[in-house]
Amino acid sequence: MDFTSVNRKTVRAAMHVVLSAGAPAGWNMFAYRAAALKGISPAILLGGVGSIRPPLTPKGLVSQFTIEVITLVLLRDDASDWTEAQAEDVLDDMELYVSNALLKNRRSELWDELTFLTPSIVDRVVEEGVPYLSESFMVSVGVFA
């Protein structure tokens, strides 16, 4: 038998497709950790965190990939009427969207399971001097190949 491992990049790209498929208009979707956001909001970014490659079994290889899903919302904008309260509401909407999109796609042609590893973490971050609310989800993706 000939076994082939799956690339984490492939998993991340497939997750990007899942999360982009039903995203509301105006949401910015990145299959990577974008470095120069320049006030872009709201945004969902994906990044690989790690992988586990256990020993090969007679039935193949079950790889576990950890993908970080990051949501970002502009915290406030002094040049417009955008407020911190609106930012919290949109962040909550994004949390629900990410959760539902991944739950609906727990299994796919590529992966056998998606699991949230830890509680999500909300934080304030500053990117290029711009304040954002951020929520980070650690998602485990199990792939049998």
SEZA-838932 format. One record per residue (C-alpha): residue in one letter; x, y, z. Coordinates in steps of 0.001 Angstrom, whole numbers, plus 524288, in hexadecimal, padded with zeros to 5 digits. Layout:
<fidren><resn>A</resn><east>X</east><north>Y</north><up>Z</up></fidren>
...
This chain:
<fidren><resn>M</resn><east>80000</east><north>80000</north><up>80000</up></fidren>
<fidren><resn>D</resn><east>80459</east><north>80DC2</north><up>7FD13</up></fidren>
<fidren><resn>F</resn><east>800F0</east><north>8180C</north><up>80754</up></fidren>
<fidren><resn>T</resn><east>801C5</east><north>826AC</north><up>80579</up></fidren>
<fidren><resn>S</resn><east>801BB</east><north>830C1</north><up>81050</up></fidren>
<fidren><resn>V</resn><east>7F956</east><north>83CDE</north><up>80F8F</up></fidren>
<fidren><resn>N</resn><east>7FF66</east><north>84A66</north><up>80FC7</up></fidren>
<fidren><resn>R</resn><east>7FAC6</east><north>853C7</north><up>81A64</up></fidren>
<fidren><resn>K</resn><east>7FA1F</east><north>85E3B</north><up>80FB5</up></fidren>
<fidren><resn>T</resn><east>7EFB3</east><north>85606</north><up>808D3</up></fidren>
<fidren><resn>V</resn><east>7E7C1</east><north>854FF</north><up>81558</up></fidren>
<fidren><resn>R</resn><east>7E8CC</east><north>86398</north><up>817DC</up></fidren>
<fidren><resn>A</resn><east>7E477</east><north>866A2</north><up>809E7</up></fidren>
<fidren><resn>A</resn><east>7D8C6</east><north>85D83</north><up>80B19</up></fidren>
<fidren><resn>M</resn><east>7D4E6</east><north>863B5</north><up>81805</up></fidren>
<fidren><resn>H</resn><east>7D5D8</east><north>87108</north><up>81161</up></fidren>
<fidren><resn>V</resn><east>7CC28</east><north>86C56</north><up>80705</up></fidren>
<fidren><resn>V</resn><east>7C2C8</east><north>86791</north><up>811A4</up></fidren>
<fidren><resn>L</resn><east>7C374</east><north>8744E</north><up>8193B</up></fidren>
<fidren><resn>S</resn><east>7C279</east><north>87CCC</north><up>80D01</up></fidren>
<fidren><resn>A</resn><east>7B6D6</east><north>87595</north><up>80714</up></fidren>
<fidren><resn>G</resn><east>7AC1A</east><north>87C12</north><up>80F0E</up></fidren>
<fidren><resn>A</resn><east>7B327</east><north>887D2</north><up>81493</up></fidren>
<fidren><resn>P</resn><east>7AB6E</east><north>89478</north><up>81486</up></fidren>
<fidren><resn>A</resn><east>7AECF</east><north>89E92</north><up>80A36</up></fidren>
<fidren><resn>G</resn><east>7B995</east><north>8A78D</north><up>80EC3</up></fidren>
<fidren><resn>W</resn><east>7C09C</east><north>89D92</north><up>81732</up></fidren>
<fidren><resn>N</resn><east>7CEE0</east><north>89C3E</north><up>8132E</up></fidren>
<fidren><resn>M</resn><east>7D3AA</east><north>88E3B</north><up>812AE</up></fidren>
<fidren><resn>F</resn><east>7E208</east><north>88A56</north><up>812D6</up></fidren>
<fidren><resn>A</resn><east>7E783</east><north>87C75</north><up>811E5</up></fidren>
<fidren><resn>Y</resn><east>7F398</east><north>88176</north><up>81905</up></fidren>
<fidren><resn>R</resn><east>7F79F</east><north>88AF0</north><up>823C6</up></fidren>
<fidren><resn>A</resn><east>7F711</east><north>897C7</north><up>81C56</up></fidren>
<fidren><resn>A</resn><east>80193</east><north>8A124</north><up>820E8</up></fidren>
<fidren><resn>A</resn><east>7FCCA</east><north>8AE10</north><up>81B8A</up></fidren>
<fidren><resn>L</resn><east>7EE70</east><north>8AFD8</north><up>81ED3</up></fidren>
<fidren><resn>K</resn><east>7EE75</east><north>8BEBF</north><up>81E2C</up></fidren>
<fidren><resn>G</resn><east>7E131</east><north>8C020</north><up>824C3</up></fidren>
<fidren><resn>I</resn><east>7DA91</east><north>8B4E6</north><up>81D7A</up></fidren>
<fidren><resn>S</resn><east>7CEDD</east><north>8B04C</north><up>82569</up></fidren>
<fidren><resn>P</resn><east>7C8CC</east><north>8A6E8</north><up>827FC</up></fidren>
<fidren><resn>A</resn><east>7D25A</east><north>89C3C</north><up>82442</up></fidren>
<fidren><resn>I</resn><east>7D478</east><north>88DB4</north><up>8262F</up></fidren>
<fidren><resn>L</resn><east>7E26F</east><north>888A2</north><up>8253B</up></fidren>
<fidren><resn>L</resn><east>7E79A</east><north>87AB7</north><up>825A4</up></fidren>
<fidren><resn>G</resn><east>7F4D1</east><north>875C4</north><up>829D6</up></fidren>
<fidren><resn>G</resn><east>7FB25</east><north>868BB</north><up>82C4F</up></fidren>
<fidren><resn>V</resn><east>7FF3A</east><north>86684</north><up>83A6C</up></fidren>
<fidren><resn>G</resn><east>80495</east><north>858B5</north><up>83A31</up></fidren>
<fidren><resn>S</resn><east>802A6</east><north>84A9B</north><up>83659</up></fidren>
<fidren><resn>I</resn><east>803A5</east><north>83CF4</north><up>83BD6</up></fidren>
<fidren><resn>R</resn><east>80834</east><north>83213</north><up>832F7</up></fidren>
<fidren><resn>P</resn><east>8069C</east><north>82561</north><up>83A78</up></fidren>
<fidren><resn>P</resn><east>80CF4</east><north>818BC</north><up>835F9</up></fidren>
<fidren><resn>L</resn><east>807DE</east><north>812C5</north><up>82973</up></fidren>
<fidren><resn>T</resn><east>7FDEF</east><north>807E8</north><up>82BCF</up></fidren>
<fidren><resn>P</resn><east>7FA10</east><north>7FCF2</north><up>8228E</up></fidren>
<fidren><resn>K</resn><east>7EDF9</east><north>80504</north><up>81F1F</up></fidren>
<fidren><resn>G</resn><east>7F54F</east><north>811A5</north><up>81C8A</up></fidren>
<fidren><resn>L</resn><east>7F8C9</east><north>81E0D</north><up>823B5</up></fidren>
<fidren><resn>V</resn><east>7EFE4</east><north>82679</north><up>82C0D</up></fidren>
<fidren><resn>S</resn><east>7F58F</east><north>83426</north><up>82C4C</up></fidren>
<fidren><resn>Q</resn><east>7F0D3</east><north>83EAA</north><up>835AE</up></fidren>
<fidren><resn>F</resn><east>7F28B</east><north>84CCB</north><up>831AB</up></fidren>
<fidren><resn>T</resn><east>7F00C</east><north>85878</north><up>83A5E</up></fidren>
<fidren><resn>I</resn><east>7EAF5</east><north>86441</north><up>83314</up></fidren>
<fidren><resn>E</resn><east>7E8F3</east><north>87168</north><up>83994</up></fidren>
<fidren><resn>V</resn><east>7DCEE</east><north>878D4</north><up>8351E</up></fidren>
<fidren><resn>I</resn><east>7DE4C</east><north>88737</north><up>8386E</up></fidren>
<fidren><resn>T</resn><east>7D32F</east><north>890F6</north><up>83784</up></fidren>
<fidren><resn>L</resn><east>7D649</east><north>89F73</north><up>83794</up></fidren>
<fidren><resn>V</resn><east>7CD00</east><north>8AAF9</north><up>838D2</up></fidren>
<fidren><resn>L</resn><east>7D0CB</east><north>8B93A</north><up>83918</up></fidren>
<fidren><resn>L</resn><east>7CF16</east><north>8BD5C</north><up>8474A</up></fidren>
<fidren><resn>R</resn><east>7CBA3</east><north>8CB66</north><up>84459</up></fidren>
<fidren><resn>D</resn><east>7CD2F</east><north>8D55D</north><up>839B4</up></fidren>
<fidren><resn>D</resn><east>7CDC1</east><north>8E389</north><up>83DBC</up></fidren>
<fidren><resn>A</resn><east>7CB74</east><north>8E7B8</north><up>82F9C</up></fidren>
<fidren><resn>S</resn><east>7BE2F</east><north>8E0E8</north><up>82F2A</up></fidren>
<fidren><resn>D</resn><east>7B34C</east><north>8DD2A</north><up>8386B</up></fidren>
<fidren><resn>W</resn><east>7B900</east><north>8CF7D</north><up>83A8A</up></fidren>
<fidren><resn>T</resn><east>7B8BD</east><north>8CC67</north><up>84924</up></fidren>
<fidren><resn>E</resn><east>7BE48</east><north>8C268</north><up>85282</up></fidren>
<fidren><resn>A</resn><east>7B068</east><north>8BD3B</north><up>854B2</up></fidren>
<fidren><resn>Q</resn><east>7AEE5</east><north>8BAA4</north><up>84629</up></fidren>
<fidren><resn>A</resn><east>7BC1C</east><north>8B3EB</north><up>84609</up></fidren>
<fidren><resn>E</resn><east>7B7DC</east><north>8AAB8</north><up>8510E</up></fidren>
<fidren><resn>D</resn><east>7AB39</east><north>8A793</north><up>849D5</up></fidren>
<fidren><resn>V</resn><east>7B231</east><north>8A47A</north><up>83D1C</up></fidren>
<fidren><resn>L</resn><east>7BC68</east><north>89C44</north><up>84445</up></fidren>
<fidren><resn>D</resn><east>7B151</east><north>89476</north><up>84A74</up></fidren>
<fidren><resn>D</resn><east>7AAF6</east><north>892B5</north><up>83D10</up></fidren>
<fidren><resn>M</resn><east>7B7F3</east><north>88DF0</north><up>837A6</up></fidren>
<fidren><resn>E</resn><east>7B988</east><north>8843D</north><up>842D5</up></fidren>
<fidren><resn>L</resn><east>7AC37</east><north>87E73</north><up>83FCE</up></fidren>
<fidren><resn>Y</resn><east>7AF31</east><north>87E1A</north><up>83149</up></fidren>
<fidren><resn>V</resn><east>7BC4C</east><north>87722</north><up>832FF</up></fidren>
<fidren><resn>S</resn><east>7B656</east><north>86D71</north><up>83C85</up></fidren>
<fidren><resn>N</resn><east>7AADE</east><north>86A1B</north><up>833AD</up></fidren>
<fidren><resn>A</resn><east>7B30B</east><north>8695A</north><up>82742</up></fidren>
<fidren><resn>L</resn><east>7BCA6</east><north>85FDD</north><up>82D67</up></fidren>
<fidren><resn>L</resn><east>7B224</east><north>857CA</north><up>83428</up></fidren>
<fidren><resn>K</resn><east>7AAEB</east><north>85630</north><up>8273F</up></fidren>
<fidren><resn>N</resn><east>7B7A2</east><north>85173</north><up>8211B</up></fidren>
<fidren><resn>R</resn><east>7BCC2</east><north>84885</north><up>82BD3</up></fidren>
<fidren><resn>R</resn><east>7BF72</east><north>83E8B</north><up>82148</up></fidren>
<fidren><resn>S</resn><east>7C33B</east><north>840D1</north><up>81333</up></fidren>
<fidren><resn>E</resn><east>7C9E4</east><north>83A0E</north><up>807EB</up></fidren>
<fidren><resn>L</resn><east>7D6E1</east><north>83EA2</north><up>80D90</up></fidren>
<fidren><resn>W</resn><east>7D54F</east><north>83D47</north><up>81C41</up></fidren>
<fidren><resn>D</resn><east>7CEC5</east><north>833AD</north><up>82553</up></fidren>
<fidren><resn>E</resn><east>7CC78</east><north>83CB6</north><up>830D1</up></fidren>
<fidren><resn>L</resn><east>7CD0D</east><north>84ACB</north><up>83557</up></fidren>
<fidren><resn>T</resn><east>7CDFD</east><north>84DB3</north><up>843DA</up></fidren>
<fidren><resn>F</resn><east>7CF32</east><north>85A4D</north><up>84B7F</up></fidren>
<fidren><resn>L</resn><east>7DAFD</east><north>857BF</north><up>85439</up></fidren>
<fidren><resn>T</resn><east>7D962</east><north>86272</north><up>85E5B</up></fidren>
<fidren><resn>P</resn><east>7D010</east><north>86D6E</north><up>8619D</up></fidren>
<fidren><resn>S</resn><east>7D1B1</east><north>878CC</north><up>85868</up></fidren>
<fidren><resn>I</resn><east>7D964</east><north>88461</north><up>85D73</up></fidren>
<fidren><resn>V</resn><east>7D520</east><north>89275</north><up>85B8D</up></fidren>
<fidren><resn>D</resn><east>7DF61</east><north>89D11</north><up>85C42</up></fidren>
<fidren><resn>R</resn><east>7E21A</east><north>8AAFF</north><up>85846</up></fidren>
<fidren><resn>V</resn><east>7ED1C</east><north>8ABEF</north><up>84E75</up></fidren>
<fidren><resn>V</resn><east>7F393</east><north>8B71D</north><up>8474B</up></fidren>
<fidren><resn>E</resn><east>7F780</east><north>8B4E2</north><up>83929</up></fidren>
<fidren><resn>E</resn><east>7FF54</east><north>8BFE2</north><up>832DC</up></fidren>
<fidren><resn>G</resn><east>7FA13</east><north>8C958</north><up>83D19</up></fidren>
<fidren><resn>V</resn><east>7EBE9</east><north>8C553</north><up>83AAA</up></fidren>
<fidren><resn>P</resn><east>7E461</east><north>8BF94</north><up>84652</up></fidren>
<fidren><resn>Y</resn><east>7DCCC</east><north>8B2FE</north><up>843EE</up></fidren>
<fidren><resn>L</resn><east>7D4F6</east><north>8A939</north><up>84BB3</up></fidren>
<fidren><resn>S</resn><east>7D9F6</east><north>89BB3</north><up>848A0</up></fidren>
<fidren><resn>E</resn><east>7D4F2</east><north>88E17</north><up>84B6D</up></fidren>
<fidren><resn>S</resn><east>7DD77</east><north>8822F</north><up>84980</up></fidren>
<fidren><resn>F</resn><east>7D880</east><north>87433</north><up>847C3</up></fidren>
<fidren><resn>M</resn><east>7E16F</east><north>86860</north><up>847F7</up></fidren>
<fidren><resn>V</resn><east>7DBAB</east><north>85DF1</north><up>83F2B</up></fidren>
<fidren><resn>S</resn><east>7E0B6</east><north>85019</north><up>83DF0</up></fidren>
<fidren><resn>V</resn><east>7DF03</east><north>849C2</north><up>830A4</up></fidren>
<fidren><resn>G</resn><east>7E04D</east><north>83B04</north><up>82FB2</up></fidren>
<fidren><resn>V</resn><east>7E406</east><north>835A6</north><up>8225B</up></fidren>
<fidren><resn>F</resn><east>7E4D9</east><north>8272C</north><up>81F15</up></fidren>
<fidren><resn>A</resn><east>7EDA5</east><north>82482</north><up>8138A</up></fidren>
